[in-house]
């Protein structure tokens, strides 16, 4: 399983626009083949910072999403709202307690 965390810093005037966009697309992303979990978290200390946290079956599933029309549409809209370049981390989970 691949765990993906993306930190996004939005311009203050774009925060509500991002929230609306995420609400519109979250079910489409959650329905994408290969994803088992997706959350969006807002930093309580800096409301301009958001984190997406997702679980993917493997790197191929994540890459397939990144190459999808859904990602392209979402990314095109989202990147116009950024105050700073997003940061992303991917880790592979090899042990999971049940």
N, CA, C and O atoms as CSV, one atom per row, in Angstrom:
chain,resi,resn,atom,element,x,y,z
A,1,UNK,N,N,0.850,-1.186,0.000
A,1,UNK,CA,C,0.000,0.000,0.000
A,1,UNK,C,C,0.889,1.240,0.000
A,1,UNK,O,O,1.913,1.290,0.680
A,2,UNK,N,N,0.479,2.225,-0.767
A,2,UNK,CA,C,1.168,3.511,-0.825
A,2,UNK,C,C,0.344,4.527,-0.034
A,2,UNK,O,O,-0.854,4.686,-0.270
A,3,UNK,N,N,0.992,5.207,0.900
A,3,UNK,CA,C,0.358,6.302,1.634
A,3,UNK,C,C,0.895,7.589,1.028
A,3,UNK,O,O,2.105,7.782,0.914
A,4,UNK,N,N,-0.020,8.463,0.642
A,4,UNK,CA,C,0.356,9.705,-0.035
A,4,UNK,C,C,-0.154,10.878,0.777
A,4,UNK,O,O,-1.338,10.953,1.106
A,5,UNK,N,N,0.754,11.799,1.101
A,5,UNK,CA,C,0.405,13.014,1.832
A,5,UNK,C,C,0.839,14.201,0.986
A,5,UNK,O,O,1.987,14.280,0.550
A,6,UNK,N,N,-0.086,15.119,0.761
A,6,UNK,CA,C,0.227,16.319,-0.003
A,6,UNK,C,C,-0.134,17.532,0.848
A,6,UNK,O,O,-1.267,17.671,1.308
A,7,UNK,N,N,0.846,18.403,1.049
A,7,UNK,CA,C,0.641,19.644,1.796
A,7,UNK,C,C,0.437,20.769,0.785
A,7,UNK,O,O,1.256,20.977,-0.110
A,8,UNK,N,N,-0.674,21.490,0.947
A,8,UNK,CA,C,-1.001,22.580,0.028
A,8,UNK,C,C,-1.225,23.868,0.809
A,8,UNK,O,O,-1.947,23.892,1.806
A,9,UNK,N,N,-0.603,24.919,0.344
A,9,UNK,CA,C,-0.726,26.240,0.961
A,9,UNK,C,C,-1.499,27.130,-0.010
A,9,UNK,O,O,-1.014,27.447,-1.097
A,10,UNK,N,N,-2.699,27.526,0.391
A,10,UNK,CA,C,-3.572,28.305,-0.480
A,10,UNK,C,C,-3.534,29.785,-0.131
A,10,UNK,O,O,-3.307,30.165,1.018
A,11,UNK,N,N,-3.759,30.611,-1.146
A,11,UNK,CA,C,-3.941,32.039,-0.888
A,11,UNK,C,C,-5.213,32.182,-0.053
A,11,UNK,O,O,-6.177,31.440,-0.245
A,12,UNK,N,N,-5.208,33.122,0.853
A,12,UNK,CA,C,-6.332,33.285,1.788
A,12,UNK,C,C,-7.673,33.426,1.069
A,12,UNK,O,O,-8.678,32.867,1.507
A,13,UNK,N,N,-7.685,34.163,-0.020
A,13,UNK,CA,C,-8.946,34.391,-0.739
A,13,UNK,C,C,-9.437,33.151,-1.503
A,13,UNK,O,O,-10.547,33.148,-2.034
A,14,UNK,N,N,-8.606,32.101,-1.556
A,14,UNK,CA,C,-8.970,30.882,-2.286
A,14,UNK,C,C,-9.399,29.723,-1.381
A,14,UNK,O,O,-9.784,28.667,-1.882
A,15,UNK,N,N,-9.340,29.902,-0.068
A,15,UNK,CA,C,-9.644,28.812,0.857
A,15,UNK,C,C,-11.047,28.255,0.633
A,15,UNK,O,O,-11.208,27.040,0.511
A,16,UNK,N,N,-12.042,29.096,0.576
A,16,UNK,CA,C,-13.425,28.623,0.383
A,16,UNK,C,C,-13.601,27.979,-0.986
A,16,UNK,O,O,-14.349,27.012,-1.128
A,17,UNK,N,N,-12.911,28.513,-1.998
A,17,UNK,CA,C,-12.983,27.915,-3.332
A,17,UNK,C,C,-12.413,26.498,-3.324
A,17,UNK,O,O,-12.967,25.596,-3.951
A,18,UNK,N,N,-11.298,26.308,-2.606
A,18,UNK,CA,C,-10.729,24.966,-2.530
A,18,UNK,C,C,-11.675,24.014,-1.802
A,18,UNK,O,O,-11.877,22.883,-2.244
A,19,UNK,N,N,-12.251,24.462,-0.699
A,19,UNK,CA,C,-13.181,23.609,0.048
A,19,UNK,C,C,-14.355,23.181,-0.836
A,19,UNK,O,O,-14.763,22.020,-0.819
A,20,UNK,N,N,-14.886,24.116,-1.598
A,20,UNK,CA,C,-15.994,23.792,-2.497
A,20,UNK,C,C,-15.557,22.794,-3.568
A,20,UNK,O,O,-16.274,21.838,-3.863
A,21,UNK,N,N,-14.382,23.022,-4.147
A,21,UNK,CA,C,-13.872,22.116,-5.170
A,21,UNK,C,C,-13.670,20.712,-4.595
A,21,UNK,O,O,-14.046,19.722,-5.221
A,22,UNK,N,N,-13.080,20.632,-3.415
A,22,UNK,CA,C,-12.845,19.321,-2.817
A,22,UNK,C,C,-14.165,18.597,-2.556
A,22,UNK,O,O,-14.263,17.393,-2.793
A,23,UNK,N,N,-15.176,19.309,-2.073
A,23,UNK,CA,C,-16.473,18.687,-1.828
A,23,UNK,C,C,-17.083,18.167,-3.136
A,23,UNK,O,O,-17.746,17.130,-3.138
A,24,UNK,N,N,-16.865,18.874,-4.235
A,24,UNK,CA,C,-17.390,18.456,-5.534
A,24,UNK,C,C,-16.716,17.182,-6.047
A,24,UNK,O,O,-17.372,16.333,-6.651
A,25,UNK,N,N,-15.415,17.048,-5.809
A,25,UNK,CA,C,-14.662,15.971,-6.457
A,25,UNK,C,C,-14.285,14.807,-5.543
A,25,UNK,O,O,-13.821,13.776,-6.031
A,26,UNK,N,N,-14.470,14.945,-4.240
A,26,UNK,CA,C,-13.967,13.913,-3.335
A,26,UNK,C,C,-14.565,12.530,-3.614
A,26,UNK,O,O,-13.846,11.533,-3.550
A,27,UNK,N,N,-15.846,12.450,-3.919
A,27,UNK,CA,C,-16.456,11.148,-4.180
A,27,UNK,C,C,-15.957,10.565,-5.502
A,27,UNK,O,O,-15.842,9.346,-5.636
A,28,UNK,N,N,-15.663,11.414,-6.467
A,28,UNK,CA,C,-15.101,10.926,-7.730
A,28,UNK,C,C,-13.708,10.342,-7.484
A,28,UNK,O,O,-13.370,9.285,-8.017
A,29,UNK,N,N,-12.904,11.036,-6.674
A,29,UNK,CA,C,-11.564,10.538,-6.377
A,29,UNK,C,C,-11.656,9.263,-5.540
A,29,UNK,O,O,-10.956,8.289,-5.815
A,30,UNK,N,N,-12.514,9.266,-4.524
A,30,UNK,CA,C,-12.671,8.070,-3.688
A,30,UNK,C,C,-13.170,6.874,-4.491
A,30,UNK,O,O,-12.919,5.730,-4.113
A,31,UNK,N,N,-13.864,7.121,-5.581
A,31,UNK,CA,C,-14.364,6.048,-6.415
A,31,UNK,C,C,-13.361,5.553,-7.442
A,31,UNK,O,O,-13.637,4.604,-8.175
A,32,UNK,N,N,-12.191,6.196,-7.498
A,32,UNK,CA,C,-11.187,5.811,-8.474
A,32,UNK,C,C,-10.599,4.459,-8.093
A,32,UNK,O,O,-10.302,4.216,-6.923
A,33,UNK,N,N,-10.431,3.585,-9.071
A,33,UNK,CA,C,-9.898,2.246,-8.806
A,33,UNK,C,C,-8.484,2.330,-8.217
A,33,UNK,O,O,-7.616,3.028,-8.741
A,34,UNK,N,N,-8.279,1.607,-7.125
A,34,UNK,CA,C,-6.959,1.554,-6.507
A,34,UNK,C,C,-6.803,2.418,-5.275
A,34,UNK,O,O,-5.784,2.323,-4.591
A,35,UNK,N,N,-7.785,3.264,-4.967
A,35,UNK,CA,C,-7.705,4.086,-3.754
A,35,UNK,C,C,-8.612,3.473,-2.687
A,35,UNK,O,O,-9.739,3.071,-2.976
A,36,UNK,N,N,-8.113,3.406,-1.461
A,36,UNK,CA,C,-8.924,2.843,-0.388
A,36,UNK,C,C,-9.249,3.863,0.697
A,36,UNK,O,O,-10.080,3.593,1.565
A,37,UNK,N,N,-8.603,5.040,0.664
A,37,UNK,CA,C,-8.851,6.043,1.711
A,37,UNK,C,C,-8.439,7.417,1.182
A,37,UNK,O,O,-7.423,7.546,0.499
A,38,UNK,N,N,-9.221,8.427,1.498
A,38,UNK,CA,C,-8.897,9.808,1.137
A,38,UNK,C,C,-9.485,10.737,2.176
A,38,UNK,O,O,-10.670,10.661,2.500
A,39,UNK,N,N,-8.649,11.610,2.692
A,39,UNK,CA,C,-9.091,12.653,3.628
A,39,UNK,C,C,-8.470,13.972,3.217
A,39,UNK,O,O,-7.432,13.997,2.556
A,40,UNK,N,N,-9.098,15.062,3.603
A,40,UNK,CA,C,-8.505,16.385,3.460
A,40,UNK,C,C,-8.580,17.043,4.831
A,40,UNK,O,O,-9.651,17.141,5.430
A,41,UNK,N,N,-7.435,17.488,5.316
A,41,UNK,CA,C,-7.338,18.061,6.658
A,41,UNK,C,C,-6.880,19.511,6.566
A,41,UNK,O,O,-6.005,19.844,5.767
A,42,UNK,N,N,-7.475,20.372,7.390
A,42,UNK,CA,C,-7.062,21.772,7.448
A,42,UNK,C,C,-6.252,21.982,8.721
A,42,UNK,O,O,-6.651,21.544,9.800
A,43,UNK,N,N,-5.126,22.645,8.589
A,43,UNK,CA,C,-4.248,22.912,9.722
A,43,UNK,C,C,-4.928,23.904,10.681
A,43,UNK,O,O,-5.308,24.999,10.267
A,44,UNK,N,N,-5.078,23.528,11.943
A,44,UNK,CA,C,-5.752,24.409,12.911
A,44,UNK,C,C,-4.894,25.628,13.257
A,44,UNK,O,O,-5.422,26.651,13.694
A,45,UNK,N,N,-3.590,25.528,13.068
A,45,UNK,CA,C,-2.697,26.644,13.383
A,45,UNK,C,C,-2.501,27.600,12.212
A,45,UNK,O,O,-2.118,28.755,12.397
A,46,UNK,N,N,-2.765,27.108,11.016
A,46,UNK,CA,C,-2.669,27.947,9.828
A,46,UNK,C,C,-3.764,27.512,8.854
A,46,UNK,O,O,-3.576,26.549,8.111
A,47,UNK,N,N,-4.893,28.198,8.847
A,47,UNK,CA,C,-6.029,27.766,8.032
A,47,UNK,C,C,-5.790,27.835,6.525
A,47,UNK,O,O,-6.654,27.420,5.752
A,48,UNK,N,N,-4.655,28.343,6.096
A,48,UNK,CA,C,-4.322,28.361,4.672
A,48,UNK,C,C,-3.645,27.055,4.240
A,48,UNK,O,O,-3.437,26.829,3.048
A,49,UNK,N,N,-3.303,26.200,5.205
A,49,UNK,CA,C,-2.604,24.946,4.921
A,49,UNK,C,C,-3.588,23.781,5.001
A,49,UNK,O,O,-4.324,23.637,5.977
A,50,UNK,N,N,-3.587,22.962,3.962
A,50,UNK,CA,C,-4.400,21.746,3.897
A,50,UNK,C,C,-3.492,20.564,3.576
A,50,UNK,O,O,-2.455,20.710,2.929
A,51,UNK,N,N,-3.903,19.408,4.039
A,51,UNK,CA,C,-3.202,18.166,3.722
A,51,UNK,C,C,-4.202,17.177,3.150
A,51,UNK,O,O,-5.282,16.999,3.713
A,52,UNK,N,N,-3.866,16.536,2.050
A,52,UNK,CA,C,-4.646,15.387,1.616
A,52,UNK,C,C,-3.864,14.152,2.029
A,52,UNK,O,O,-2.637,14.113,1.933
A,53,UNK,N,N,-4.585,13.156,2.484
A,53,UNK,CA,C,-4.008,11.919,2.995
A,53,UNK,C,C,-4.754,10.788,2.307
A,53,UNK,O,O,-5.964,10.645,2.481
A,54,UNK,N,N,-4.043,9.985,1.527
A,54,UNK,CA,C,-4.714,8.932,0.772
A,54,UNK,C,C,-3.940,7.621,0.834
A,54,UNK,O,O,-2.725,7.610,1.029
A,55,UNK,N,N,-4.664,6.516,0.665
A,55,UNK,CA,C,-4.078,5.173,0.622
A,55,UNK,C,C,-4.350,4.599,-0.758
A,55,UNK,O,O,-5.491,4.592,-1.219
A,56,UNK,N,N,-3.322,4.125,-1.406
A,56,UNK,CA,C,-3.416,3.531,-2.738
A,56,UNK,C,C,-2.948,2.095,-2.672
A,56,UNK,O,O,-2.057,1.761,-1.891
A,57,UNK,N,N,-3.550,1.239,-3.497
A,57,UNK,CA,C,-3.174,-0.180,-3.498
A,57,UNK,C,C,-1.700,-0.375,-3.813
A,57,UNK,O,O,-1.034,-1.217,-3.211
A,58,UNK,N,N,-1.197,0.406,-4.755
A,58,UNK,CA,C,0.208,0.295,-5.157
A,58,UNK,C,C,0.571,1.518,-5.992
A,58,UNK,O,O,-0.278,2.361,-6.278
A,59,UNK,N,N,1.823,1.604,-6.373
A,59,UNK,CA,C,2.307,2.746,-7.155
A,59,UNK,C,C,1.622,2.820,-8.517
A,59,UNK,O,O,1.386,3.913,-9.032
A,60,UNK,N,N,1.303,1.676,-9.101
A,60,UNK,CA,C,0.626,1.669,-10.405
A,60,UNK,C,C,-0.744,2.332,-10.324
A,60,UNK,O,O,-1.122,3.084,-11.222
A,61,UNK,N,N,-1.494,2.056,-9.250
A,61,UNK,CA,C,-2.822,2.665,-9.079
A,61,UNK,C,C,-2.699,4.185,-8.915
A,61,UNK,O,O,-3.481,4.943,-9.489
A,62,UNK,N,N,-1.716,4.618,-8.132
A,62,UNK,CA,C,-1.496,6.055,-7.944
A,62,UNK,C,C,-1.092,6.702,-9.267
A,62,UNK,O,O,-1.573,7.785,-9.603
A,63,UNK,N,N,-0.223,6.052,-10.004
A,63,UNK,CA,C,0.227,6.591,-11.283
A,63,UNK,C,C,-0.923,6.652,-12.295
A,63,UNK,O,O,-1.015,7.597,-13.078
A,64,UNK,N,N,-1.789,5.650,-12.274
A,64,UNK,CA,C,-2.941,5.658,-13.171
A,64,UNK,C,C,-3.842,6.855,-12.863
A,64,UNK,O,O,-4.339,7.510,-13.780
A,65,UNK,N,N,-4.054,7.142,-11.576
A,65,UNK,CA,C,-4.844,8.319,-11.198
A,65,UNK,C,C,-4.154,9.595,-11.662
A,65,UNK,O,O,-4.802,10.480,-12.221
A,66,UNK,N,N,-2.845,9.700,-11.435
A,66,UNK,CA,C,-2.108,10.899,-11.837
A,66,UNK,C,C,-2.203,11.157,-13.339
A,66,UNK,O,O,-2.120,12.303,-13.781
A,67,UNK,N,N,-2.374,10.106,-14.113
A,67,UNK,CA,C,-2.472,10.236,-15.570
A,67,UNK,C,C,-3.913,10.322,-16.068
A,67,UNK,O,O,-4.159,10.296,-17.274
A,68,UNK,N,N,-4.857,10.425,-15.145
A,68,UNK,CA,C,-6.273,10.437,-15.522
A,68,UNK,C,C,-6.763,11.847,-15.860
A,68,UNK,O,O,-6.157,12.850,-15.486
A,69,UNK,N,N,-7.872,11.878,-16.574
A,69,UNK,CA,C,-8.527,13.145,-16.886
A,69,UNK,C,C,-9.027,13.815,-15.602
A,69,UNK,O,O,-8.989,15.040,-15.482
A,70,UNK,N,N,-9.493,13.010,-14.646
A,70,UNK,CA,C,-9.963,13.550,-13.371
A,70,UNK,C,C,-8.851,14.321,-12.665
A,70,UNK,O,O,-9.073,15.434,-12.188
A,71,UNK,N,N,-7.659,13.735,-12.596
A,71,UNK,CA,C,-6.529,14.427,-11.951
A,71,UNK,C,C,-6.185,15.696,-12.714
A,71,UNK,O,O,-5.993,16.748,-12.104
A,72,UNK,N,N,-6.105,15.617,-14.025
A,72,UNK,CA,C,-5.739,16.786,-14.834
A,72,UNK,C,C,-6.717,17.929,-14.602
A,72,UNK,O,O,-6.300,19.073,-14.422
A,73,UNK,N,N,-8.010,17.633,-14.605
A,73,UNK,CA,C,-9.034,18.658,-14.376
A,73,UNK,C,C,-8.898,19.253,-12.979
A,73,UNK,O,O,-8.914,20.472,-12.813
A,74,UNK,N,N,-8.764,18.395,-11.987
A,74,UNK,CA,C,-8.645,18.837,-10.597
A,74,UNK,C,C,-7.386,19.662,-10.387
A,74,UNK,O,O,-7.425,20.728,-9.774
A,75,UNK,N,N,-6.263,19.159,-10.904
A,75,UNK,CA,C,-4.974,19.834,-10.709
A,75,UNK,C,C,-4.982,21.202,-11.384
A,75,UNK,O,O,-4.464,22.168,-10.823
A,76,UNK,N,N,-5.558,21.298,-12.569
A,76,UNK,CA,C,-5.622,22.571,-13.288
A,76,UNK,C,C,-6.355,23.623,-12.458
A,76,UNK,O,O,-5.916,24.771,-12.379
A,77,UNK,N,N,-7.463,23.235,-11.844
A,77,UNK,CA,C,-8.239,24.166,-11.017
A,77,UNK,C,C,-7.508,24.501,-9.720
A,77,UNK,O,O,-7.460,25.661,-9.311
A,78,UNK,N,N,-6.938,23.479,-9.073
A,78,UNK,CA,C,-6.332,23.654,-7.748
A,78,UNK,C,C,-5.057,24.483,-7.800
A,78,UNK,O,O,-4.858,25.353,-6.952
A,79,UNK,N,N,-4.197,24.234,-8.770
A,79,UNK,CA,C,-2.898,24.914,-8.776
A,79,UNK,C,C,-3.019,26.427,-8.942
A,79,UNK,O,O,-2.095,27.162,-8.595
A,80,UNK,N,N,-4.145,26.896,-9.467
A,80,UNK,CA,C,-4.363,28.341,-9.589
A,80,UNK,C,C,-4.618,28.998,-8.232
A,80,UNK,O,O,-4.550,30.221,-8.111
A,81,UNK,N,N,-4.908,28.191,-7.217
A,81,UNK,CA,C,-5.252,28.709,-5.893
A,81,UNK,C,C,-4.065,28.755,-4.925
A,81,UNK,O,O,-4.175,29.330,-3.842
A,82,UNK,N,N,-2.950,28.163,-5.301
A,82,UNK,CA,C,-1.822,28.021,-4.382
A,82,UNK,C,C,-1.130,29.343,-4.061
A,82,UNK,O,O,-0.999,30.218,-4.917
A,83,UNK,N,N,-0.692,29.470,-2.815
A,83,UNK,CA,C,0.159,30.569,-2.391
A,83,UNK,C,C,1.631,30.156,-2.479
A,83,UNK,O,O,2.521,31.005,-2.533
A,84,UNK,N,N,1.872,28.853,-2.491
A,84,UNK,CA,C,3.226,28.315,-2.504
A,84,UNK,C,C,3.177,26.944,-3.164
A,84,UNK,O,O,2.110,26.337,-3.262
A,85,UNK,N,N,4.311,26.462,-3.611
A,85,UNK,CA,C,4.387,25.157,-4.263
A,85,UNK,C,C,4.002,24.052,-3.270
A,85,UNK,O,O,4.499,24.037,-2.144
A,86,UNK,N,N,3.120,23.126,-3.678
A,86,UNK,CA,C,2.749,22.035,-2.763
A,86,UNK,C,C,3.926,21.086,-2.533
A,86,UNK,O,O,4.848,21.003,-3.344
A,87,UNK,N,N,3.868,20.384,-1.422
A,87,UNK,CA,C,4.866,19.369,-1.087
A,87,UNK,C,C,4.148,18.032,-1.006
A,87,UNK,O,O,3.024,17.955,-0.508
A,88,UNK,N,N,4.792,16.978,-1.493
A,88,UNK,CA,C,4.158,15.662,-1.496
A,88,UNK,C,C,5.128,14.615,-0.974
A,88,UNK,O,O,6.330,14.663,-1.237
A,89,UNK,N,N,4.571,13.666,-0.224
A,89,UNK,CA,C,5.331,12.538,0.293
A,89,UNK,C,C,4.568,11.259,-0.015
A,89,UNK,O,O,3.346,11.202,0.125
A,90,UNK,N,N,5.293,10.243,-0.433
A,90,UNK,CA,C,4.701,8.910,-0.630
A,90,UNK,C,C,5.540,7.924,0.150
A,90,UNK,O,O,6.770,7.950,0.093
A,91,UNK,N,N,4.863,7.053,0.881
A,91,UNK,CA,C,5.566,6.004,1.612
A,91,UNK,C,C,4.879,4.691,1.314
A,91,UNK,O,O,3.670,4.642,1.091
A,92,UNK,N,N,5.659,3.634,1.314
A,92,UNK,CA,C,5.066,2.319,1.096
A,92,UNK,C,C,4.934,1.609,2.432
A,92,UNK,O,O,5.893,1.510,3.197
A,93,UNK,N,N,3.746,1.123,2.697
A,93,UNK,CA,C,3.477,0.406,3.936
A,93,UNK,C,C,3.661,-1.083,3.675
A,93,UNK,O,O,2.981,-1.666,2.830
A,94,UNK,N,N,4.571,-1.679,4.396
A,94,UNK,CA,C,4.817,-3.100,4.212
A,94,UNK,C,C,4.329,-3.922,5.386
A,94,UNK,O,O,4.293,-5.151,5.319
A,95,UNK,N,N,3.955,-3.252,6.455
A,95,UNK,CA,C,3.408,-3.947,7.616
A,95,UNK,C,C,2.175,-3.195,8.071
A,95,UNK,O,O,2.207,-1.979,8.260
A,96,UNK,N,N,1.103,-3.921,8.241
A,96,UNK,CA,C,-0.130,-3.276,8.694
A,96,UNK,C,C,-0.774,-4.169,9.727
A,96,UNK,O,O,-1.046,-5.340,9.459
A,97,UNK,N,N,-1.019,-3.631,10.896
A,97,UNK,CA,C,-1.700,-4.421,11.917
A,97,UNK,C,C,-3.184,-4.434,11.629
A,97,UNK,O,O,-3.735,-3.424,11.191
A,98,UNK,N,N,-3.827,-5.524,11.858
A,98,UNK,CA,C,-5.259,-5.671,11.573
A,98,UNK,C,C,-6.064,-5.422,12.818
A,98,UNK,O,O,-7.293,-5.497,12.785
